[in-house]
Amino acid sequence: MQNLVKNERLQMIVIAVATATGEQFKINPFSNDYFRIGLGVSIFLFLLLLMPHLPYVKTGILTGILSMTVQSGEWITHVHSYTIMEILQNNVAAGCYYVIFAFGMSKLRQRLKELHPLMLGGYIALIDFVSNETELLLRGVFLGTNTFYFKEWFLIMVIAVVRSYFVIGLYNSIVISQMRFLHAEQEKRMEQMLNINSGLYGEAFYLKKAMDTIEGITADSYDLYRKLNEDNLKGYSQRTLGIAQQIHEVKKDSQRILAGLLKLFDSEVVVHMSLSEIMHFVVKGNQEYSEMLKKKIIIEKELEFNQNTTHYVPLLTILNNLVANAVEAIVKNGSIHIRVFEKEDDVYFIVIDSGKGIPDHKKELIFEPGYTTKYNEEGIAATGIGLSHVRDIVHSFGGSIAVTSSEKASGTQFVVRLPLTSLIKEGRVDGTFNYDR
């Protein structure tokens, strides 16, 4: 079925049949019945615009032949006083119209997307006018009819202009709708990619930190092995060596996993993203998250400073984590306010929510790995490493993070400070890894 849809010959036949069918809806602008204006021309033009890959001239020839055949058949059925030759003379000019029109459109085919709609409509109106006048001249040659006066020529020009701009308007409305749909799909895929990348970045960052710890434990184990071996404690030294070797194997496996994750971030092309774009994806993603949790939360952003940066993945990781925590902290209804501004060569990201707040004696604990206030329906605690991720990533940029809240006052405020130089720095930030895409 898909191959039939893509078949050019079938598409040409469809255009010819649709045009011939549309010609049945027609008017006669002049006193005689020789010259008719039908819906077929508008259909023919519209389908040519939708299918610029087709050979226009061949399509015009096929459409002209079918149009002439259908009109001749109509004359044979309803008018019995004409011979076959007279019927062909009356209708061959109408078939020639589509050939001339298609030839003129073939000269514009390569520039259809480049020309301004007003300019394109003007060119098509001129092609339509010339095609109509050629049809009239041919009718004059075959039938010996009189040349039209200026008033009739002017009417044909008006019809050509109205018809051309009407079809162009309809075509552009469809193109604009398609572009909006494609833009929405691209933005959705971009959002999904950024969410996945920010999540992977956090996991890779934590894995790298764990590998540094494993490397330290491995070195300590070998030191202990050598000391035990020097003290002739062979049994303990061998066990220690075995443990060190196992830890070393874990380290190598972790290195392979990390290398695979880093391939998702490494790229020779550095892509910049502005802080406004980052904020857009953070707000949109977490607004959808709040709706998924069936919470009515208003997320507002206040952008007082904008800057392009290649470090959009860690920034998304930081902000998504903080805003998602704010969404979860709000019971049913509430608000989240995100503010970005610059002060003394530092960029500040402030996230304020109207949730239940954090007691003062727990403000330092929330950044420790393993600490959590989140439990699922079965009472199982979350990992409690989200804010520790955020803190470590912020520190890798040479920044700081702080939380302010009160047991009496409702809500929590996180303040993230990042040096401007680290945000605009190309490539890798010390203490992190390459993640540019």
C-alpha positions as CSV (number, residue, x, y, z in Angstrom):
1,M,0.0,0.0,0.0
2,Q,2.8,2.4,0.9
3,N,4.5,1.7,-2.5
4,L,1.3,2.6,-4.3
5,V,1.1,5.9,-2.5
6,K,4.7,6.7,-3.4
7,N,4.3,5.6,-7.1
8,E,4.7,8.7,-9.3
9,R,2.5,7.4,-12.1
10,L,-0.3,6.7,-9.7
11,Q,0.0,10.2,-8.3
12,M,-0.1,11.7,-11.8
13,I,-3.2,9.7,-12.6
14,V,-4.8,10.9,-9.3
15,I,-4.1,14.5,-10.2
16,A,-5.5,14.1,-13.7
17,V,-8.7,12.4,-12.4
18,A,-9.2,14.9,-9.6
19,T,-8.8,17.8,-12.1
20,A,-11.2,16.3,-14.6
21,T,-13.7,15.7,-11.9
22,G,-13.3,19.3,-10.6
23,E,-14.0,20.6,-14.1
24,Q,-17.6,19.5,-13.9
25,F,-18.1,22.3,-11.4
26,K,-17.8,25.3,-13.8
27,I,-19.1,28.7,-14.9
28,N,-19.3,30.4,-18.2
29,P,-18.0,34.0,-17.8
30,F,-18.9,35.0,-21.4
31,S,-22.0,34.8,-23.6
32,N,-20.9,31.7,-25.5
33,D,-20.3,28.1,-24.2
34,Y,-16.8,27.8,-25.6
35,F,-14.8,29.2,-22.7
36,R,-15.4,27.8,-19.2
37,I,-13.9,28.3,-15.8
38,G,-14.0,25.3,-13.6
39,L,-12.8,24.1,-10.2
40,G,-10.4,21.7,-12.0
41,V,-7.7,24.4,-12.4
42,S,-7.6,25.2,-8.7
43,I,-7.3,21.5,-7.9
44,F,-4.6,21.0,-10.5
45,L,-2.5,23.9,-9.1
46,F,-3.1,22.8,-5.5
47,L,-1.9,19.2,-6.1
48,L,1.1,20.4,-8.1
49,L,2.2,22.5,-5.1
50,L,1.7,19.5,-2.8
51,M,3.7,17.2,-5.1
52,P,6.7,19.2,-6.4
53,H,8.6,16.0,-7.0
54,L,6.4,15.0,-9.9
55,P,7.4,15.8,-13.5
56,Y,5.1,18.8,-14.1
57,V,5.1,18.7,-17.9
58,K,4.2,15.0,-18.1
59,T,1.5,15.6,-15.5
60,G,0.1,18.5,-17.5
61,I,0.1,16.4,-20.7
62,L,-1.7,13.5,-19.0
63,T,-4.2,15.9,-17.3
64,G,-4.8,17.7,-20.6
65,I,-5.5,14.5,-22.5
66,L,-7.9,13.3,-19.8
67,S,-9.6,16.7,-19.5
68,M,-10.1,16.8,-23.3
69,T,-11.4,13.2,-23.3
70,V,-13.9,13.8,-20.5
71,Q,-15.2,17.1,-22.0
72,S,-15.5,15.5,-25.5
73,G,-17.4,12.6,-23.9
74,E,-19.8,15.1,-22.3
75,W,-20.4,16.8,-25.7
76,I,-21.0,13.4,-27.4
77,T,-23.6,12.5,-24.7
78,H,-25.5,15.9,-24.5
79,V,-24.8,17.5,-27.9
80,H,-25.7,15.4,-30.9
81,S,-25.4,18.0,-33.7
82,Y,-21.6,18.0,-33.8
83,T,-19.2,15.6,-35.5
84,I,-16.3,14.0,-33.7
85,M,-13.9,16.4,-35.4
86,E,-15.9,19.4,-34.3
87,I,-16.1,18.2,-30.8
88,L,-12.3,17.7,-30.7
89,Q,-11.8,21.2,-32.1
90,N,-14.0,22.6,-29.3
91,N,-12.1,20.8,-26.5
92,V,-8.5,20.4,-27.6
93,A,-7.7,24.0,-26.5
94,A,-8.9,23.2,-23.0
95,G,-6.4,20.3,-22.9
96,C,-3.6,22.5,-24.1
97,Y,-4.3,24.9,-21.2
98,Y,-3.0,22.3,-18.7
99,V,0.2,21.6,-20.8
100,I,1.1,25.3,-20.9
101,F,0.2,25.8,-17.3
102,A,2.3,22.8,-16.2
103,F,5.2,24.0,-18.4
104,G,5.1,27.4,-16.7
105,M,4.9,25.8,-13.2
106,S,7.9,23.6,-14.1
107,K,10.0,26.8,-14.3
108,L,9.0,27.7,-10.7
109,R,9.3,24.2,-9.2
110,Q,12.8,24.6,-7.9
111,R,11.9,28.0,-6.3
112,L,8.6,27.2,-4.7
113,K,10.0,27.2,-1.2
114,E,12.2,30.2,-1.8
115,L,9.7,32.7,-3.2
116,H,7.6,34.9,-0.9
117,P,3.9,33.8,-1.1
118,L,2.9,37.2,-2.6
119,M,5.6,36.9,-5.3
120,L,4.7,33.3,-5.9
121,G,1.0,34.1,-6.3
122,G,1.9,36.8,-8.8
123,Y,4.0,34.5,-10.9
124,I,1.2,31.8,-10.9
125,A,-1.4,34.4,-11.7
126,L,0.7,35.4,-14.8
127,I,1.1,31.7,-15.8
128,D,-2.6,31.2,-15.4
129,F,-3.4,34.3,-17.5
130,V,-1.0,33.3,-20.3
131,S,-2.4,29.8,-20.3
132,N,-6.0,31.1,-20.5
133,E,-5.1,33.5,-23.3
134,T,-3.3,30.8,-25.2
135,E,-6.4,28.6,-24.9
136,L,-8.5,31.5,-26.3
137,L,-6.1,32.0,-29.2
138,L,-6.3,28.3,-30.0
139,R,-10.0,28.4,-29.9
140,G,-9.9,31.3,-32.3
141,V,-7.7,29.3,-34.7
142,F,-9.8,26.1,-34.5
143,L,-13.3,27.7,-34.4
144,G,-12.8,31.1,-35.9
145,T,-14.2,33.0,-32.9
146,N,-13.6,36.7,-32.5
147,T,-10.8,38.0,-30.2
148,F,-12.1,39.1,-26.8
149,Y,-12.2,42.8,-25.9
150,F,-10.2,44.4,-23.2
151,K,-13.1,43.9,-20.6
152,E,-13.0,40.2,-21.2
153,W,-9.2,40.0,-20.9
154,F,-9.4,42.0,-17.7
155,L,-11.9,39.6,-16.3
156,I,-9.7,36.7,-17.1
157,M,-6.8,38.4,-15.3
158,V,-8.9,39.1,-12.2
159,I,-10.0,35.4,-12.1
160,A,-6.4,34.3,-12.5
161,V,-5.2,36.5,-9.6
162,V,-8.1,35.5,-7.3
163,R,-7.7,31.8,-8.1
164,S,-3.9,31.8,-7.7
165,Y,-3.9,33.7,-4.3
166,F,-6.8,31.6,-3.0
167,V,-4.9,28.3,-3.7
168,I,-1.6,29.8,-2.4
169,G,-3.3,30.8,0.8
170,L,-4.8,27.3,1.2
171,Y,-1.4,25.7,0.5
172,N,0.5,28.0,2.9
173,S,-2.0,27.3,5.7
174,I,-1.4,23.6,5.3
175,V,2.4,24.1,5.1
176,I,2.3,26.3,8.3
177,S,0.3,23.7,10.1
178,Q,2.8,21.0,9.1
179,M,5.7,23.2,10.2
180,R,4.0,23.8,13.6
181,F,3.4,20.1,14.0
182,L,7.0,19.3,13.1
183,H,8.3,22.0,15.4
184,A,6.2,20.5,18.3
185,E,7.5,17.0,17.5
186,Q,11.1,18.3,17.4
187,E,10.7,20.2,20.7
188,K,9.2,17.1,22.3
189,R,12.1,14.9,21.1
190,M,14.5,17.6,22.2
191,E,12.9,17.7,25.6
192,Q,13.0,13.9,25.9
193,M,16.7,13.8,24.8
194,L,17.6,16.5,27.3
195,N,15.8,14.8,30.2
196,I,17.5,11.5,29.4
197,N,20.9,13.2,29.0
198,S,20.6,15.1,32.3
199,G,19.6,11.9,34.0
200,L,22.5,10.0,32.5
201,Y,24.8,12.8,33.4
202,G,23.9,12.6,37.0
203,E,24.4,8.8,37.1
204,A,27.7,9.1,35.2
205,F,28.9,11.8,37.6
206,Y,28.0,9.7,40.6
207,L,29.7,6.6,39.0
208,K,32.9,8.6,38.4
209,K,32.9,9.7,42.0
210,A,32.4,6.1,43.1
211,M,35.3,5.0,40.9
212,D,37.6,7.6,42.6
213,T,36.6,6.0,45.9
214,I,37.2,2.5,44.5
215,E,40.6,3.5,43.3
216,G,41.5,4.8,46.7
217,I,40.3,1.6,48.4
218,T,42.3,-0.5,45.9
219,A,45.5,1.5,46.7
220,D,44.9,1.1,50.5
221,S,44.3,-2.6,50.0
222,Y,47.6,-3.1,48.2
223,D,49.4,-1.1,50.9
224,L,47.9,-3.3,53.6
225,Y,48.9,-6.4,51.5
226,R,52.5,-5.3,51.4
227,K,52.7,-4.5,55.1
228,L,51.1,-7.9,56.0
229,N,53.5,-9.6,53.7
230,E,56.5,-7.8,55.3
231,D,55.3,-9.0,58.7
232,N,55.2,-12.6,57.4
233,L,51.4,-12.8,57.9
234,K,51.0,-14.8,54.7
235,G,47.4,-15.9,55.2
236,Y,46.1,-12.5,55.9
237,S,48.2,-10.9,53.1
238,Q,46.9,-13.4,50.5
239,R,43.3,-12.7,51.6
240,T,44.0,-9.0,51.4
241,L,45.5,-9.4,48.0
242,G,42.4,-11.3,46.8
243,I,40.1,-8.6,48.1
244,A,42.2,-6.0,46.3
245,Q,42.0,-7.9,43.1
246,Q,38.3,-8.2,43.4
247,I,38.0,-4.5,44.0
248,H,40.2,-3.9,41.0
249,E,37.9,-6.0,38.8
250,V,34.9,-3.9,40.0
251,K,36.9,-0.8,39.1
252,K,37.5,-2.1,35.6
253,D,33.8,-3.0,35.1
254,S,32.9,0.4,36.3
255,Q,35.3,2.0,33.9
256,R,33.7,0.1,31.0
257,I,30.2,1.3,32.1
258,L,31.4,4.8,32.5
259,A,33.0,4.7,29.0
260,G,29.7,3.6,27.5
261,L,27.9,6.5,29.3
262,L,30.4,9.0,28.2
263,K,30.0,8.1,24.6
264,L,26.4,9.4,24.9
265,F,27.8,12.9,25.8
266,D,31.0,13.1,23.7
267,S,30.8,14.9,20.4
268,E,33.2,16.9,18.2
269,V,30.5,19.5,17.6
270,V,29.8,21.8,20.6
271,V,26.2,22.9,20.8
272,H,25.3,26.0,22.7
273,M,22.0,26.5,24.5
274,S,20.8,29.7,26.2
275,L,19.7,29.9,29.8
276,S,16.2,30.9,28.5
277,E,16.0,27.7,26.5
278,I,17.1,25.7,29.5
279,M,14.5,27.4,31.7
280,H,11.8,26.6,29.1
281,F,12.6,22.9,29.2
282,V,12.8,22.8,33.0
283,V,9.4,24.6,33.4
284,K,7.7,22.5,30.7
285,G,9.0,19.2,31.9
286,N,8.2,19.7,35.6
287,Q,4.8,21.2,34.7
288,E,4.0,17.9,33.0
289,Y,5.4,16.1,36.0
290,S,3.1,17.9,38.4
291,E,0.1,17.1,36.2
292,M,1.2,13.5,36.2
293,L,1.1,13.6,40.0
294,K,-2.3,15.2,39.8
295,K,-1.2,18.4,41.5
296,K,-2.2,21.9,40.6
297,I,1.1,23.8,40.7
298,I,1.9,27.1,39.0
299,I,5.6,27.2,37.9
300,E,6.9,30.7,37.2
301,K,10.2,31.8,35.8
302,E,12.0,35.1,36.2
303,L,14.9,35.5,33.8
304,E,17.0,38.6,34.5
305,F,20.1,37.3,32.8
306,N,20.6,35.2,29.7
307,Q,23.8,33.6,28.4
308,N,24.7,30.8,25.9
309,T,26.5,27.9,27.4
310,T,27.7,24.5,26.3
311,H,27.1,23.1,29.8
312,Y,23.4,22.8,29.5
313,V,23.3,19.1,30.5
314,P,24.6,19.6,34.0
315,L,22.5,22.8,34.4
316,L,19.4,20.8,33.5
317,T,20.5,18.1,35.9
318,I,20.7,20.7,38.7
319,L,17.5,22.6,38.0
320,N,15.4,19.6,37.2
321,N,16.4,17.9,40.4
322,L,15.6,21.0,42.5
323,V,12.3,21.8,40.8
324,A,11.2,18.1,40.8
325,N,11.9,18.1,44.6
326,A,9.8,21.2,44.9
327,V,6.9,19.6,43.0
328,E,7.0,16.6,45.3
329,A,7.2,18.8,48.4
330,I,3.8,20.4,47.5
331,V,0.9,18.4,48.7
332,K,-1.9,19.4,46.2
333,N,-1.9,23.1,45.3
334,G,1.0,25.5,45.3
335,S,3.5,27.5,43.3
336,I,7.2,27.3,42.3
337,H,9.2,30.4,41.4
338,I,12.5,30.1,39.5
339,R,14.7,33.2,39.3
340,V,18.0,33.6,37.4
341,F,20.2,36.7,37.7
342,E,23.8,37.8,37.6
343,K,25.7,39.4,40.5
344,E,29.4,40.2,40.8
345,D,30.5,37.8,38.0
346,D,28.3,35.0,39.4
347,V,25.1,33.6,38.1
348,Y,22.4,32.8,40.7
349,F,19.6,30.2,40.3
350,I,17.0,30.5,43.0
351,V,14.2,27.9,43.3
352,I,11.4,28.8,45.8
353,D,8.4,26.6,46.5
354,S,5.3,26.8,48.7
355,G,5.7,23.4,50.1
356,K,6.0,22.3,53.7
357,G,9.5,23.5,54.2
358,I,12.6,22.0,55.8
359,P,13.4,22.3,59.5
360,D,16.7,24.1,60.3
361,H,18.3,21.1,62.0
362,K,17.9,19.1,58.7
363,K,19.2,21.7,56.2
364,E,22.7,20.3,56.2
365,L,21.6,16.7,56.3
366,I,19.6,16.9,53.0
367,F,22.9,17.1,51.0
368,E,24.3,13.9,52.5
369,P,24.1,10.7,50.4
370,G,21.4,8.4,51.9
371,Y,19.3,11.0,53.6
372,T,15.8,11.1,52.3
373,T,12.3,12.1,53.3
374,K,10.7,10.3,50.4
375,Y,9.0,7.0,50.9
376,N,6.8,5.0,48.4
377,E,3.5,3.4,49.2
378,E,5.2,0.3,50.6
379,G,7.2,2.5,53.0
380,I,10.5,1.9,51.2
381,A,12.9,4.9,51.3
382,A,14.3,6.5,48.2
383,T,18.0,6.4,47.6
384,G,18.6,10.0,48.9
385,I,21.4,10.8,46.5
386,G,19.6,13.4,44.3
387,L,20.7,16.5,46.3
388,S,24.1,15.0,46.8
389,H,24.4,14.8,43.0
390,V,23.4,18.5,42.8
391,R,25.9,19.6,45.4
392,D,28.7,17.7,43.8
393,I,27.9,19.0,40.3
394,V,27.6,22.6,41.7
395,H,31.0,22.2,43.4
396,S,32.6,20.9,40.2
397,F,31.8,24.3,38.6
398,G,33.4,26.1,41.6
399,G,30.0,27.1,42.9
400,S,27.9,26.7,46.0
401,I,24.4,25.7,47.0
402,A,22.4,26.7,50.1
403,V,18.9,26.1,51.4
404,T,16.9,28.5,53.6
405,S,13.7,27.6,55.3
406,S,11.9,28.0,58.6
407,E,9.7,25.7,60.6
408,K,7.2,28.5,61.0
409,A,7.3,29.8,57.5
410,S,6.0,27.7,54.6
411,G,8.2,26.8,51.7
412,T,11.8,26.2,50.8
413,Q,14.4,28.3,49.0
414,F,17.4,26.8,47.2
415,V,20.1,29.2,46.1
416,V,22.7,28.0,43.6
417,R,25.7,30.2,42.7
418,L,27.8,29.4,39.7
419,P,30.8,31.5,38.5
420,L,30.0,33.0,35.1
421,T,33.4,32.0,33.8
422,S,32.6,28.3,34.3
423,L,29.3,28.6,32.4
424,I,30.8,30.3,29.4
425,K,34.0,28.1,29.4
426,E,34.1,25.8,26.4
427,G,34.5,22.0,26.8
428,R,35.2,20.3,30.1
429,V,34.9,21.8,33.5
430,D,37.5,20.6,36.0
431,G,36.2,17.7,38.1
432,T,33.6,16.7,35.5
433,F,33.8,15.0,32.1
434,N,33.0,15.8,28.5
435,Y,29.2,15.9,27.9
436,D,29.0,18.3,24.9
437,R,26.6,17.3,22.2
